[in-house]
Amino acid sequence: MREVLADGVELYLGDCREILPTLGKIDAVVTDPPYDAITHAGARTRVGKNGAADNVASIHFSSLKASSFTEISRALIERSRRWVIMTCDWRHIAAAEAAGLPLIRFGVWVKPNGAPQFTGDRPATGWEAVAIFHRDDAVKRWNGGGSRAVWTCVSPRGEHPTQKPIELVGEWIELFSDSGETVFDPFLGSGTTGVAAVKLGRKFIGIEIEPKYFDIACRRVAEALKQPDLFIEKPKPAKQEAFL
């Protein structure tokens, strides 16, 4: 199923592994693939009513093993003209680099409201890894100058259990793509990447396998397209700082 919401804004319901070969080149990929069960149980958070993080370990996730992550990353790099930005398990990054993928940087998203270690027997994980790939045969260029690949931003409570902050995704889109270019998210979820992309004047292609979240994504992106003022109003940047 394909929904064309505007010129250059397309959302697909289906498996990205089947749809990706039918697409042409895209300029940049910004996505959040499903992690392994360990990562979801220990690092994913949601924000409670009082600002506290809720444990979402009981939520079922369809997860990728490191080998599958490497395979999908390679396919996305081949399809992209330049950058591929993916939140992931840090072990996936190590596996992808060992497999020879063109990893440029291991980035970090620091989460001030990350879940505590409920067992109390070790420190909690308060960050998520960000894999930053770039095609070997293209000139490296981004809009961040000499800034660090470390972002600090709280996790939101949204319509998807692993929804990313729009401020964070919006900054990645600004940093790794230019106005008018096409941003691609093969793991669309509730559509945050699409919302941020159209608000920032990018074209967008997204794929989601779950009908429930595909419908939510279609609604959210359509609503963003109806608010032209937001094309000018950029999301507030996530805080960038040294990672100690």
C-alpha positions as CSV (number, residue, x, y, z in Angstrom):
1,M,0.0,0.0,0.0
2,R,1.3,3.4,-1.0
3,E,0.0,6.8,0.3
4,V,1.1,9.9,-1.6
5,L,0.5,12.8,0.9
6,A,2.1,15.6,-1.2
7,D,4.6,16.0,-4.1
8,G,7.7,14.1,-2.9
9,V,6.1,12.8,0.3
10,E,5.3,9.1,0.1
11,L,4.5,6.5,2.8
12,Y,4.4,2.7,2.2
13,L,2.8,0.0,4.3
14,G,4.9,-3.2,4.0
15,D,8.3,-4.8,4.6
16,C,11.2,-2.4,3.8
17,R,13.2,-5.4,2.5
18,E,10.7,-5.9,-0.2
19,I,10.0,-2.2,-1.0
20,L,13.5,-0.8,-0.9
21,P,14.6,-2.4,-4.2
22,T,11.7,-0.7,-6.0
23,L,12.8,2.8,-4.9
24,G,15.3,5.1,-6.6
25,K,18.2,6.9,-4.9
26,I,17.5,8.9,-1.8
27,D,19.7,11.6,-0.4
28,A,19.9,10.7,3.3
29,V,18.6,8.0,5.6
30,V,17.5,8.8,9.2
31,T,16.0,5.8,11.0
32,D,15.5,3.8,14.2
33,P,15.4,0.1,13.4
34,P,14.2,-2.4,16.0
35,Y,16.9,-3.3,18.4
36,D,17.6,-6.6,20.0
37,A,15.7,-7.7,23.1
38,I,18.5,-6.9,25.6
39,T,18.7,-3.3,24.4
40,H,14.9,-2.8,24.5
41,A,14.7,-4.3,28.0
42,G,17.5,-2.1,29.4
43,A,17.7,1.1,27.5
44,R,14.4,2.1,26.1
45,T,12.4,4.6,28.2
46,R,9.1,6.4,28.3
47,V,8.4,9.5,30.3
48,G,5.9,9.2,33.2
49,K,3.5,11.8,34.3
50,N,6.0,13.2,36.8
51,G,8.9,13.2,34.4
52,A,10.2,9.8,35.6
53,A,11.1,7.1,33.1
54,D,8.9,4.1,32.9
55,N,10.2,0.6,32.3
56,V,9.0,-0.8,29.0
57,A,10.8,-4.1,29.1
58,S,7.5,-5.9,28.9
59,I,6.6,-4.5,25.5
60,H,7.1,-6.9,22.6
61,F,9.5,-5.9,19.9
62,S,10.3,-7.4,16.6
63,S,14.1,-7.2,16.8
64,L,17.1,-7.3,14.5
65,K,20.2,-9.4,15.2
66,A,23.6,-7.9,14.4
67,S,23.9,-9.8,11.1
68,S,20.5,-8.5,10.0
69,F,21.4,-5.0,11.0
70,T,24.6,-5.2,9.0
71,E,22.7,-6.5,5.9
72,I,20.0,-3.8,6.1
73,S,22.7,-1.1,6.7
74,R,24.6,-2.2,3.6
75,A,21.4,-2.0,1.5
76,L,20.6,1.5,2.8
77,I,24.1,2.8,2.2
78,E,23.9,1.5,-1.4
79,R,20.6,3.3,-1.9
80,S,21.6,6.6,-0.3
81,R,23.6,9.2,-2.0
82,R,25.4,10.3,1.2
83,W,24.6,9.8,4.8
84,V,22.9,7.0,6.7
85,I,22.0,7.8,10.4
86,M,20.7,4.9,12.5
87,T,20.1,4.6,16.3
88,C,21.1,1.1,17.3
89,D,22.7,-1.3,19.8
90,W,26.4,-0.4,20.1
91,R,27.2,-4.1,19.4
92,H,25.5,-3.7,16.0
93,I,27.9,-0.8,15.2
94,A,30.9,-3.0,16.1
95,A,29.6,-5.8,13.9
96,A,28.9,-3.5,11.0
97,E,32.4,-2.0,11.1
98,A,33.9,-5.4,11.3
99,A,32.0,-6.4,8.2
100,G,33.6,-3.5,6.3
101,L,30.7,-1.0,6.2
102,P,31.8,2.6,5.9
103,L,31.3,3.7,9.5
104,I,32.3,7.4,9.9
105,R,31.5,7.9,13.5
106,F,30.0,6.2,16.6
107,G,27.6,8.8,17.9
108,V,25.8,9.0,21.2
109,W,22.3,10.1,22.2
110,V,22.4,10.9,26.0
111,K,19.0,10.5,27.7
112,P,18.7,12.5,31.0
113,N,15.4,10.6,31.7
114,G,16.8,7.2,30.9
115,A,15.4,4.3,32.9
116,P,17.2,3.4,36.2
117,Q,18.7,0.0,36.7
118,F,15.8,-1.7,38.3
119,T,17.9,-4.6,39.7
120,G,20.1,-2.1,41.5
121,D,23.2,-4.3,41.0
122,R,24.9,-2.1,38.4
123,P,24.8,1.3,36.8
124,A,22.0,2.0,34.4
125,T,22.4,2.8,30.7
126,G,21.6,6.4,30.0
127,W,22.4,6.6,26.3
128,E,21.7,5.0,22.9
129,A,24.3,4.5,20.1
130,V,24.0,6.3,16.8
131,A,25.7,4.7,13.7
132,I,26.8,7.3,11.2
133,F,27.6,5.8,7.8
134,H,28.6,7.5,4.5
135,R,29.1,6.2,1.0
136,D,32.7,5.6,0.2
137,D,32.4,7.0,-3.3
138,A,30.8,10.3,-2.3
139,V,32.4,13.5,-0.9
140,K,31.8,13.9,2.8
141,R,29.9,17.0,3.7
142,W,27.5,17.9,6.5
143,N,26.1,21.0,8.1
144,G,27.6,20.6,11.6
145,G,31.0,22.1,11.2
146,G,33.3,20.8,13.9
147,S,30.5,19.9,16.4
148,R,30.5,16.6,18.2
149,A,28.4,13.5,17.5
150,V,26.9,13.7,21.0
151,W,23.3,14.8,21.6
152,T,21.4,15.2,24.8
153,C,17.7,15.1,24.7
154,V,14.9,13.6,26.8
155,S,12.8,10.7,25.6
156,P,9.2,11.7,24.8
157,R,5.9,10.0,25.6
158,G,4.4,9.5,22.2
159,E,2.1,7.2,20.1
160,H,4.8,4.6,19.7
161,P,6.7,2.8,22.5
162,T,10.1,3.8,21.0
163,Q,9.2,7.2,19.6
164,K,12.2,9.5,19.2
165,P,12.2,13.2,20.2
166,I,11.3,15.4,17.2
167,E,14.0,17.9,18.3
168,L,16.6,15.2,18.0
169,V,15.5,13.8,14.7
170,G,15.0,17.3,13.3
171,E,18.6,18.2,14.1
172,W,19.9,15.0,12.4
173,I,17.9,16.0,9.3
174,E,19.3,19.5,9.4
175,L,22.9,18.2,9.9
176,F,22.9,15.4,7.3
177,S,20.7,16.7,4.5
178,D,19.8,19.9,2.7
179,S,16.5,21.7,2.0
180,G,14.7,20.1,-0.9
181,E,16.5,16.7,-0.6
182,T,14.8,13.4,0.1
183,V,15.0,11.9,3.6
184,F,14.2,8.2,3.9
185,D,13.0,6.2,7.0
186,P,12.5,2.4,6.3
187,F,11.3,1.9,9.9
188,L,8.8,4.7,10.1
189,G,7.0,3.8,13.3
190,S,4.6,6.7,14.2
191,G,6.2,9.0,11.7
192,T,8.4,11.3,13.7
193,T,11.1,11.4,11.0
194,G,8.5,12.2,8.4
195,V,7.0,15.0,10.5
196,A,10.4,16.6,11.1
197,A,11.4,16.2,7.4
198,V,8.4,18.0,6.0
199,K,8.6,20.7,8.6
200,L,12.2,21.4,7.5
201,G,11.3,21.5,3.8
202,R,12.6,18.1,2.8
203,K,10.9,15.5,0.6
204,F,10.3,12.2,2.4
205,I,9.8,8.5,1.9
206,G,8.8,6.2,4.7
207,I,8.0,2.5,5.2
208,E,6.2,0.9,8.1
209,I,5.2,-2.8,8.4
210,E,2.6,-2.4,11.2
211,P,-0.8,-1.1,9.9
212,K,-1.6,0.5,13.3
213,Y,1.6,2.7,13.2
214,F,1.3,3.3,9.5
215,D,-2.1,4.9,10.0
216,I,-0.7,7.0,12.8
217,A,2.3,8.1,10.7
218,C,0.0,9.0,7.8
219,R,-2.1,11.2,10.1
220,R,0.9,12.9,11.7
221,V,2.7,13.7,8.5
222,A,-0.5,14.9,6.8
223,E,-1.1,17.2,9.8
224,A,2.4,18.6,9.5
225,L,1.9,19.3,5.8
226,K,-1.2,21.4,6.6
227,Q,0.9,23.8,8.8
228,P,3.1,25.7,6.3
229,D,4.5,28.0,9.0
230,L,6.3,25.0,10.5
231,F,8.5,24.8,7.4
232,I,10.2,27.9,8.6
233,E,10.1,27.3,12.4
234,K,12.9,24.8,13.0
235,P,12.8,22.4,16.0
236,K,14.9,23.5,19.0
237,P,18.2,21.7,18.7
238,A,19.2,18.9,21.1
239,K,22.0,19.9,23.4
240,Q,25.5,19.0,22.1
241,E,28.3,18.5,24.6
242,A,31.4,16.5,25.3
243,F,30.8,12.8,26.2
244,L,32.8,12.0,29.4
